[in-house]
């Protein structure tokens, strides 16, 4: 265990020299928050299927069966694609931080 992983979270958070990374420590929490956000967005999309459609001309129109069915089919697809996107982005961030940690350990070796 090297010096940067032995430090506590608050010590790493307020390290003004930026020798310790906190992102790998909190990435699991960020992923859960991202999944909650994707779930809320997906449910919002599903809820929009039942909202009346407003137009510039004429009164609001009630949602059609086809529109509701399309939203029901697309909601899980949107959730899965959003989850995959969040996971890929966070894995990329963690990979960059691991490269930085490994590069630092190689630099310190004679």
Backbone bond lengths (Angstrom), bond angles and torsions (degrees), N, CA, C in turn:
res aa  C-N    CA-C-N  psi(-1)  N-CA   C-N-CA  omega(-1)  CA-C   N-CA-C  phi
1 X - - - 1.452 - - 1.531 108.47 -
2 X 1.303 116.90 122.46 1.458 119.41 -177.55 1.524 110.91 -86.09
3 X 1.299 116.18 -179.12 1.452 121.64 -173.45 1.527 112.03 -66.66
4 X 1.320 118.49 -36.38 1.460 120.70 -176.40 1.514 111.83 -71.96
5 X 1.337 119.59 -33.87 1.455 120.22 179.16 1.511 111.61 -81.18
6 X 1.344 117.98 -19.44 1.453 120.99 179.29 1.524 111.47 -78.18
7 X 1.313 118.78 -19.86 1.461 121.95 179.94 1.520 110.44 -69.85
8 X 1.319 115.73 151.50 1.447 121.37 176.66 1.512 111.29 -78.75
9 X 1.334 114.66 170.90 1.461 119.68 -177.42 1.519 111.66 -64.43
10 X 1.337 117.34 -48.39 1.467 119.74 -177.94 1.520 111.85 -67.50
11 X 1.320 116.98 -34.77 1.466 119.99 176.31 1.527 110.06 -64.15
12 X 1.328 115.86 -42.00 1.466 119.74 178.88 1.524 111.40 -68.73
13 X 1.336 116.08 -35.10 1.464 119.96 -178.11 1.523 111.63 -64.50
14 X 1.334 116.32 -39.44 1.460 119.76 -176.53 1.533 112.79 -103.51
15 X 1.314 116.80 23.21 1.465 122.38 175.70 1.525 108.04 -79.23
16 X 1.313 116.27 106.28 1.462 120.71 -175.41 1.520 112.95 -73.84
17 X 1.311 117.73 -14.89 1.462 119.79 178.60 1.528 111.98 -88.33
18 X 1.317 117.74 -7.13 1.470 124.16 178.30 1.525 112.58 56.91
19 X 1.334 116.50 40.04 1.458 120.23 175.95 1.516 111.69 -87.16
20 X 1.313 117.50 -21.01 1.468 121.18 179.77 1.524 108.85 -111.65
21 X 1.324 116.96 134.94 1.457 122.11 -179.36 1.524 109.71 -97.64
22 X 1.329 116.82 135.71 1.459 119.87 176.97 1.524 111.89 -103.11
23 X 1.310 117.61 -15.45 1.459 120.25 -177.49 1.516 113.03 -59.26
24 X 1.341 120.61 -45.16 1.471 118.40 177.55 1.525 113.35 -62.82
25 X 1.332 117.00 -23.27 1.457 120.15 -179.84 1.527 112.10 -78.88
26 X 1.326 117.73 -29.31 1.461 119.96 -174.91 1.524 113.50 -108.96
27 X 1.328 117.97 5.32 1.463 120.02 -174.35 1.535 111.72 -64.96
28 X 1.327 118.60 -30.63 1.457 120.67 178.65 1.527 111.02 -66.24
29 X 1.327 116.40 -39.45 1.459 120.57 178.20 1.523 110.13 -66.89
30 X 1.319 116.43 -41.72 1.466 120.78 179.22 1.529 110.25 -63.17
31 X 1.341 117.00 -37.85 1.467 120.46 179.34 1.534 111.09 -65.82
32 X 1.319 117.01 -40.56 1.473 119.84 177.76 1.528 110.06 -64.38
33 X 1.330 117.07 -41.82 1.467 120.84 177.66 1.524 110.47 -63.04
34 X 1.328 117.07 -40.13 1.473 120.59 178.25 1.527 110.74 -64.51
35 X 1.338 117.09 -41.16 1.466 119.66 178.35 1.530 111.61 -64.81
36 X 1.318 116.80 -38.23 1.468 119.71 176.60 1.526 109.81 -64.40
37 X 1.329 116.89 -41.37 1.463 120.33 177.67 1.522 112.55 -63.23
38 X 1.324 116.82 -41.77 1.464 120.91 177.98 1.523 110.00 -65.22
39 X 1.329 117.27 -39.39 1.466 120.56 179.17 1.524 111.04 -65.36
40 X 1.322 117.21 -41.97 1.469 120.36 178.41 1.521 110.70 -64.93
41 X 1.329 117.05 -41.94 1.466 120.33 178.21 1.526 110.87 -64.13
42 X 1.327 117.30 -39.76 1.468 120.86 179.31 1.523 110.86 -66.01
43 X 1.328 116.10 -42.92 1.468 118.99 177.90 1.526 111.54 -66.81
44 X 1.326 116.54 -34.14 1.468 119.70 175.00 1.517 111.64 -64.12
45 X 1.337 115.63 -38.74 1.464 119.96 177.07 1.525 110.14 -65.47
46 X 1.335 116.44 -40.99 1.460 119.84 177.93 1.521 111.15 -65.17
47 X 1.317 116.92 -39.06 1.460 120.65 178.29 1.516 112.57 -67.04
48 X 1.321 117.08 -29.24 1.463 119.91 179.42 1.527 111.90 -68.63
49 X 1.312 117.04 -16.01 1.472 119.74 178.60 1.524 111.19 -67.52
50 X 1.316 116.70 -27.44 1.456 120.73 -175.70 1.520 112.85 -98.27
51 X 1.319 117.41 0.82 1.459 121.75 178.69 1.527 109.77 -83.91
52 X 1.330 116.92 146.70 1.460 118.75 176.67 1.530 111.37 -67.50
53 X 1.309 116.00 146.40 1.458 122.06 179.82 1.521 108.74 -91.18
54 X 1.333 116.56 123.08 1.455 121.70 179.46 1.516 109.29 -98.35
55 X 1.314 115.43 144.32 1.453 120.37 178.22 1.521 108.86 -133.88
56 X 1.323 115.63 168.42 1.458 120.07 178.30 1.525 111.48 -71.18
57 X 1.307 115.97 -29.46 1.454 120.37 -176.07 1.523 109.31 -116.96
58 X 1.293 116.93 122.48 1.448 120.54 175.10 1.517 113.96 91.38
59 X 1.316 114.18 174.13 1.469 119.91 -178.29 1.532 111.40 -75.00
60 X 1.336 116.83 165.79 1.465 119.45 177.16 1.522 111.67 -62.48
61 X 1.312 115.75 145.63 1.462 120.72 -179.76 1.519 109.43 -105.03
62 X 1.320 115.73 142.69 1.450 120.93 176.96 1.531 109.15 -72.03
63 X 1.340 117.28 149.98 1.460 119.02 179.22 1.524 111.11 -66.77
64 X 1.308 115.96 144.09 1.462 120.79 179.73 1.517 110.43 -88.38
65 X 1.324 116.09 164.62 1.460 121.38 177.81 1.520 110.87 -62.50
66 X 1.319 117.08 -39.93 1.464 121.63 179.57 1.519 111.81 -63.54
67 X 1.325 116.71 -39.50 1.463 120.63 178.78 1.530 110.86 -66.23
68 X 1.313 116.48 -43.44 1.462 120.65 178.59 1.524 110.24 -63.49
69 X 1.327 116.87 -44.56 1.462 120.90 -179.81 1.537 110.93 -63.37
70 X 1.321 116.42 -40.60 1.465 120.51 178.22 1.524 111.17 -62.27
71 X 1.327 117.38 -42.95 1.456 120.85 178.35 1.535 111.24 -65.00
72 X 1.323 117.20 -39.14 1.467 120.67 178.75 1.522 110.57 -64.60
73 X 1.313 117.50 -37.80 1.468 120.85 179.75 1.529 110.86 -73.99
74 X 1.324 117.76 -39.59 1.465 120.98 -175.28 1.527 114.26 -79.26
75 X 1.328 118.41 -22.35 1.459 120.87 -177.23 1.528 113.02 -59.05
76 X 1.348 120.54 -50.64 1.472 117.87 178.11 1.528 113.21 -66.05
77 X 1.326 116.73 -30.55 1.462 120.03 177.99 1.525 109.73 -66.34
78 X 1.323 117.06 -42.26 1.460 121.44 177.43 1.518 110.48 -63.00
79 X 1.342 116.96 -40.72 1.464 120.38 179.09 1.528 111.26 -63.17
80 X 1.332 116.72 -44.87 1.471 120.26 -178.83 1.528 110.79 -66.33
81 X 1.317 117.77 -43.93 1.467 120.85 179.81 1.533 110.70 -65.04
82 X 1.323 117.35 -40.65 1.466 120.22 176.65 1.513 112.40 -64.62
83 X 1.339 116.83 -39.34 1.466 120.97 177.97 1.521 111.14 -65.33
84 X 1.320 116.17 -42.18 1.467 120.32 178.03 1.527 110.42 -63.61
85 X 1.322 116.65 -43.58 1.462 120.20 179.13 1.518 112.48 -61.73
86 X 1.334 117.26 -43.43 1.464 120.88 178.81 1.523 110.48 -64.65
87 X 1.332 116.75 -41.50 1.462 120.56 -179.08 1.530 111.27 -65.24
88 X 1.330 116.90 -44.85 1.469 120.46 -179.99 1.529 110.24 -62.67
89 X 1.305 116.73 -43.46 1.466 120.11 -179.71 1.528 110.75 -62.46
90 X 1.331 117.45 -46.23 1.458 119.95 -178.92 1.529 112.02 -69.24
91 X 1.332 117.58 -35.67 1.462 119.41 175.98 1.532 110.79 -64.42
92 X 1.320 116.83 -37.22 1.464 120.52 176.49 1.529 110.64 -62.67
93 X 1.316 116.29 -44.58 1.465 120.59 179.67 1.528 110.39 -62.04
94 X 1.343 117.15 -45.19 1.460 120.53 179.78 1.533 110.57 -64.39
95 X 1.328 117.07 -38.98 1.468 120.06 178.69 1.521 111.04 -62.27
96 X 1.311 117.57 -40.31 1.459 120.93 178.52 1.529 110.20 -64.01
97 X 1.327 116.95 -41.76 1.456 119.63 179.73 1.528 111.37 -68.60
98 X 1.321 117.71 -36.64 1.470 119.95 176.90 1.528 111.13 -66.96
99 X 1.319 116.77 -37.87 1.464 119.71 175.50 1.529 109.68 -61.50
100 X 1.320 116.48 -42.08 1.463 120.03 179.49 1.521 111.07 -64.39
101 X 1.330 117.42 -41.92 1.463 120.43 178.98 1.525 110.98 -65.14
102 X 1.321 117.31 -43.51 1.465 120.44 179.80 1.526 111.91 -67.63
103 X 1.308 116.87 -36.64 1.454 120.59 178.07 1.524 110.33 -66.02
104 X 1.319 116.20 -39.29 1.461 119.87 178.53 1.523 111.40 -64.81
105 X 1.324 117.47 -40.67 1.464 119.63 178.77 1.532 111.24 -68.06
106 X 1.332 118.22 -34.24 1.463 120.84 176.42 1.524 111.77 -68.92
107 X 1.307 115.22 -35.14 1.463 120.05 -179.58 1.517 111.36 -68.54
108 X 1.333 117.23 -34.17 1.462 120.52 -178.55 1.528 112.59 -76.42
109 X 1.327 118.34 -23.91 1.471 120.92 179.41 1.528 108.65 -73.78
110 X 1.369 116.18 143.37 1.475 118.57 -178.94 1.492 113.16 -72.38
